[in-house]
């Protein structure tokens, strides 16, 4: 049995996570407008191929294809009646690929709706939605609950409370910040870090955003604001439209790897990629971590 990921991080060791799931599946033919989660059922081999490629690149933690697997998101995609099947299958696929070589982090993204009084979602509704998904992911055998790409601290804390109430798993939480160090809701990194620690989270950090520069700004603010291990999962920059109308990401594996030493110095211990990153980015991160020693 693998050692608990929290024990490894508590010793100050680095855990390399994987990179993008959705953009990798798009590169494998996922049609525009189709939820990536649908492929857990319709094209599981493609999902397995992505997981296996990241493990081959050196990832020590792989993420389930469940970012939009909550009832609200799935209902909007016409898949709410398959919620349990989608989430359970996603964990099984990740576990099959991981074997005893990697932890499985269950991805839990935002609902896409604003909480009251700014939107139509109540705290009670959000908690029910998160409790449903998180309980399924835990029952299926995930090692970690990964709350990722959040913007609203209150919504993230709804998910965190439900994870703590319905599982015994570590809970990591990361937010998407812009280059100024703000989420879409105006949340500051240091405030996010303090609140997640107060609520009992096991790691906190930044993912997605506009690239490694935005991650750096967030980590600078979080460093010193919390005792928790920090998360750094950068996008491969900003997507551009290429000459053949294909999507091109503007941060290469080598360019992302140049930031790893600084990320580690600022307290990052769970390091990987987000949108647009590939196994090549993860392999470059692995090499950069080895150089730090």
C-alpha positions as CSV (number, residue, x, y, z in Angstrom):
1,X,0.0,0.0,0.0
2,X,1.3,3.4,-0.9
3,X,2.2,5.9,1.9
4,X,-0.4,8.6,2.4
5,X,0.3,11.6,0.2
6,X,-0.1,14.0,3.1
7,X,2.8,12.2,5.0
8,X,5.1,12.7,2.0
9,X,4.2,16.4,1.6
10,X,4.5,16.9,5.4
11,X,8.2,15.9,5.1
12,X,8.7,18.6,2.5
13,X,9.0,16.2,-0.4
14,X,7.8,17.1,-3.9
15,X,4.9,15.2,-5.5
16,X,4.6,15.6,-9.3
17,X,1.0,15.7,-10.5
18,X,-0.2,15.2,-14.0
19,X,-1.3,17.9,-16.5
20,X,-4.3,18.7,-18.6
21,X,-7.1,16.1,-19.1
22,X,-9.6,18.0,-21.2
23,X,-7.2,19.5,-23.8
24,X,-5.5,16.1,-24.1
25,X,-8.8,14.4,-24.8
26,X,-9.6,17.2,-27.4
27,X,-6.3,16.3,-29.1
28,X,-7.6,12.7,-29.2
29,X,-10.8,13.8,-31.0
30,X,-13.2,14.8,-28.2
31,X,-15.8,16.8,-30.2
32,X,-16.3,20.5,-29.4
33,X,-19.3,20.9,-27.0
34,X,-18.9,17.4,-25.6
35,X,-18.2,17.2,-21.9
36,X,-14.9,15.4,-21.3
37,X,-16.6,13.4,-18.6
38,X,-18.7,11.7,-21.2
39,X,-15.7,9.8,-22.5
40,X,-15.3,8.0,-19.2
41,X,-18.2,5.9,-20.5
42,X,-18.0,6.4,-24.3
43,X,-14.3,6.3,-24.9
44,X,-12.6,5.0,-21.8
45,X,-9.5,3.8,-23.7
46,X,-8.7,7.4,-24.6
47,X,-8.9,8.4,-20.9
48,X,-6.7,5.5,-20.0
49,X,-4.2,6.5,-22.6
50,X,-4.0,10.0,-21.1
51,X,-3.5,8.7,-17.6
52,X,-0.8,6.2,-18.7
53,X,1.1,8.9,-20.7
54,X,1.3,11.1,-17.6
55,X,2.6,8.2,-15.5
56,X,5.1,7.3,-18.1
57,X,6.3,11.0,-18.0
58,X,6.9,10.7,-14.3
59,X,3.6,11.8,-12.6
60,X,3.2,10.5,-9.1
61,X,-0.4,11.6,-8.8
62,X,-3.0,11.5,-11.6
63,X,-6.3,13.3,-11.7
64,X,-9.7,11.8,-12.4
65,X,-11.7,13.0,-15.4
66,X,-14.4,14.4,-13.2
67,X,-13.8,18.2,-13.1
68,X,-17.4,18.8,-14.3
69,X,-18.8,15.7,-12.7
70,X,-21.2,17.5,-10.3
71,X,-24.9,17.3,-10.8
72,X,-25.3,20.9,-12.0
73,X,-22.6,20.7,-14.7
74,X,-23.8,17.3,-15.8
75,X,-27.4,18.4,-16.0
76,X,-26.4,21.2,-18.3
77,X,-24.6,18.7,-20.5
78,X,-27.5,16.3,-20.6
79,X,-25.7,13.7,-18.4
80,X,-27.2,14.1,-15.0
81,X,-28.8,10.6,-15.2
82,X,-25.3,9.1,-15.5
83,X,-23.7,11.0,-12.7
84,X,-22.9,8.0,-10.5
85,X,-21.6,5.9,-13.4
86,X,-19.4,8.7,-14.7
87,X,-17.7,9.5,-11.4
88,X,-17.2,5.9,-10.4
89,X,-15.9,4.9,-13.8
90,X,-13.5,7.8,-13.7
91,X,-11.9,6.7,-10.5
92,X,-11.7,3.1,-11.7
93,X,-9.9,4.2,-14.9
94,X,-7.4,6.3,-13.0
95,X,-6.8,3.5,-10.5
96,X,-6.3,1.0,-13.3
97,X,-3.6,3.3,-14.9
98,X,-2.0,4.2,-11.6
99,X,-1.6,0.7,-10.1
100,X,0.8,1.1,-7.2
101,X,2.8,3.8,-9.0
102,X,0.7,6.9,-8.4
103,X,-2.0,8.4,-6.2
104,X,-5.4,9.1,-7.6
105,X,-6.7,12.7,-7.0
106,X,-10.4,13.1,-7.6
107,X,-11.1,16.3,-9.4
108,X,-14.0,18.4,-8.2
109,X,-14.5,21.7,-10.0
110,X,-16.9,24.6,-9.4
111,X,-20.6,24.3,-10.2
112,X,-20.4,27.2,-12.7
113,X,-23.2,29.1,-10.7
114,X,-22.7,32.0,-8.3
115,X,-23.8,31.6,-4.7
116,X,-26.6,33.8,-3.3
117,X,-26.9,36.8,-3.1
118,X,-24.8,37.2,-6.3
119,X,-26.4,34.2,-8.0
120,X,-29.1,31.6,-7.7
121,X,-27.3,28.9,-5.8
122,X,-27.8,28.6,-2.0
123,X,-25.2,27.3,0.4
124,X,-27.4,24.3,1.1
125,X,-27.8,23.5,-2.6
126,X,-24.0,23.7,-3.2
127,X,-23.3,21.5,-0.2
128,X,-25.7,18.9,-1.4
129,X,-24.2,18.9,-4.9
130,X,-20.7,18.5,-3.6
131,X,-21.6,15.9,-1.0
132,X,-23.1,13.8,-3.7
133,X,-20.1,13.8,-6.1
134,X,-17.4,13.7,-3.4
135,X,-19.0,10.7,-1.6
136,X,-19.1,8.8,-4.9
137,X,-15.4,9.6,-5.7
138,X,-14.3,8.5,-2.2
139,X,-16.4,5.3,-2.3
140,X,-14.8,4.4,-5.7
141,X,-11.3,4.5,-4.1
142,X,-9.8,7.9,-4.7
143,X,-6.8,8.8,-2.5
144,X,-7.2,12.6,-2.5
145,X,-10.1,15.0,-3.1
146,X,-8.7,17.8,-5.3
147,X,-10.9,20.9,-5.4
148,X,-9.5,22.8,-8.4
149,X,-10.0,26.0,-10.4
150,X,-12.2,27.6,-7.9
151,X,-12.9,31.4,-7.8
152,X,-15.2,31.9,-4.8
153,X,-13.9,31.1,-1.4
154,X,-17.4,30.4,0.0
155,X,-18.1,27.8,-2.8
156,X,-14.7,26.2,-2.3
157,X,-15.4,25.9,1.4
158,X,-18.8,24.3,0.8
159,X,-16.9,21.6,-1.1
160,X,-14.2,21.4,1.5
161,X,-16.7,21.0,4.4
162,X,-18.5,18.2,2.5
163,X,-15.3,16.4,1.8
164,X,-14.4,16.5,5.4
165,X,-17.9,15.4,6.5
166,X,-18.2,12.5,4.0
167,X,-14.7,11.2,3.6
168,X,-11.5,10.6,5.6
169,X,-9.4,11.6,2.6
170,X,-6.9,14.5,2.3
171,X,-8.5,17.6,0.7
172,X,-6.4,19.9,-1.6
173,X,-7.9,23.1,-2.9
174,X,-6.5,25.3,-5.6
175,X,-7.8,28.6,-7.1
176,X,-7.5,30.2,-10.5
177,X,-5.8,33.6,-10.3
178,X,-5.0,36.2,-12.9
179,X,-1.7,38.0,-13.3
180,X,-2.6,40.5,-10.7
181,X,-3.3,37.8,-8.1
182,X,-7.1,37.9,-8.1
183,X,-9.7,35.3,-9.0
184,X,-12.8,36.3,-11.0
185,X,-14.5,37.0,-7.7
186,X,-11.7,39.2,-6.5
187,X,-10.3,36.7,-4.0
188,X,-6.7,37.3,-3.0
189,X,-4.2,34.4,-2.7
190,X,-3.3,35.1,0.9
191,X,-6.9,35.2,2.0
192,X,-7.7,32.0,0.2
193,X,-4.7,30.3,1.8
194,X,-5.6,31.4,5.3
195,X,-9.3,30.4,5.0
196,X,-8.5,26.9,3.5
197,X,-6.1,26.3,6.4
198,X,-8.8,27.4,8.9
199,X,-11.3,25.1,7.3
200,X,-9.1,22.1,7.6
201,X,-7.7,21.8,4.1
202,X,-4.5,19.7,3.6
203,X,-2.9,21.7,0.8
204,X,-3.7,25.0,-1.0
205,X,-2.5,26.7,-4.1
206,X,-3.0,27.9,-7.6
207,X,-3.9,26.2,-10.9
208,X,-5.0,27.2,-14.4
209,X,-4.8,31.0,-14.8
210,X,-2.8,32.6,-17.5
211,X,0.4,30.7,-17.2
212,X,3.4,30.3,-14.8
213,X,3.6,34.0,-14.2
214,X,0.2,34.0,-12.6
215,X,1.1,31.0,-10.5
216,X,4.2,32.7,-9.3
217,X,2.3,35.8,-8.2
218,X,-0.2,33.6,-6.2
219,X,2.6,31.6,-4.5
220,X,4.4,34.8,-3.5
221,X,1.2,35.9,-1.7
222,X,0.5,32.5,-0.2
223,X,4.0,31.9,1.0
224,X,4.0,33.0,4.7
225,X,0.2,33.2,4.9
226,X,-0.2,29.5,5.6
227,X,1.7,26.4,6.9
228,X,0.1,24.1,4.3
229,X,2.0,22.6,1.4
230,X,1.3,24.7,-1.7
231,X,0.0,23.6,-5.1
232,X,1.4,24.9,-8.4
233,X,-0.4,23.6,-11.5
234,X,0.1,26.1,-14.3
235,X,-1.6,26.3,-17.7
236,X,0.7,26.2,-20.7
237,X,0.1,29.9,-21.1
238,X,-2.8,31.4,-23.1
239,X,-4.3,29.5,-26.1
240,X,-3.7,31.0,-29.5
241,X,-5.3,30.2,-32.9
242,X,-2.6,28.8,-35.2
243,X,-2.3,29.2,-38.9
244,X,-4.4,26.1,-39.6
245,X,-7.0,27.3,-37.0
246,X,-5.8,24.8,-34.5
247,X,-5.3,25.8,-30.8
248,X,-1.7,26.5,-29.9
249,X,-0.5,27.0,-26.3
250,X,2.4,29.4,-25.9
251,X,4.4,28.0,-23.0
252,X,6.7,25.2,-23.9
253,X,7.7,22.4,-21.5
254,X,11.1,24.0,-21.2
255,X,9.7,27.4,-20.4
256,X,7.4,26.0,-17.7
257,X,10.3,24.1,-16.2
258,X,12.3,27.3,-15.8
259,X,9.8,28.3,-13.1
260,X,10.0,25.1,-11.0
261,X,12.9,26.1,-8.8
262,X,11.2,29.3,-7.8
263,X,7.9,27.5,-7.2
264,X,9.6,25.1,-4.8
265,X,11.4,28.0,-3.0
266,X,8.0,29.5,-2.4
267,X,6.7,26.4,-0.8
268,X,5.1,24.5,-3.7
269,X,5.2,20.7,-3.0
270,X,2.4,19.4,-5.3
271,X,3.5,20.5,-8.8
272,X,2.1,19.7,-12.2
273,X,0.2,21.3,-15.0
274,X,-3.3,22.4,-16.1
275,X,-4.9,23.4,-19.4
276,X,-2.7,22.9,-22.5
277,X,0.0,21.0,-20.7
278,X,1.0,17.6,-21.9
279,X,3.2,14.6,-20.8
280,X,6.1,16.5,-22.2
281,X,5.5,19.4,-19.8
282,X,5.3,16.9,-16.9
283,X,8.6,15.2,-18.0
284,X,10.2,18.7,-18.0
285,X,8.9,19.4,-14.5
286,X,10.3,16.0,-13.3
287,X,13.7,16.9,-14.7
288,X,13.6,20.4,-13.1
289,X,12.7,18.9,-9.7
290,X,15.6,16.5,-9.9
291,X,17.9,19.4,-10.6
292,X,16.7,21.2,-7.4
293,X,17.6,18.0,-5.5
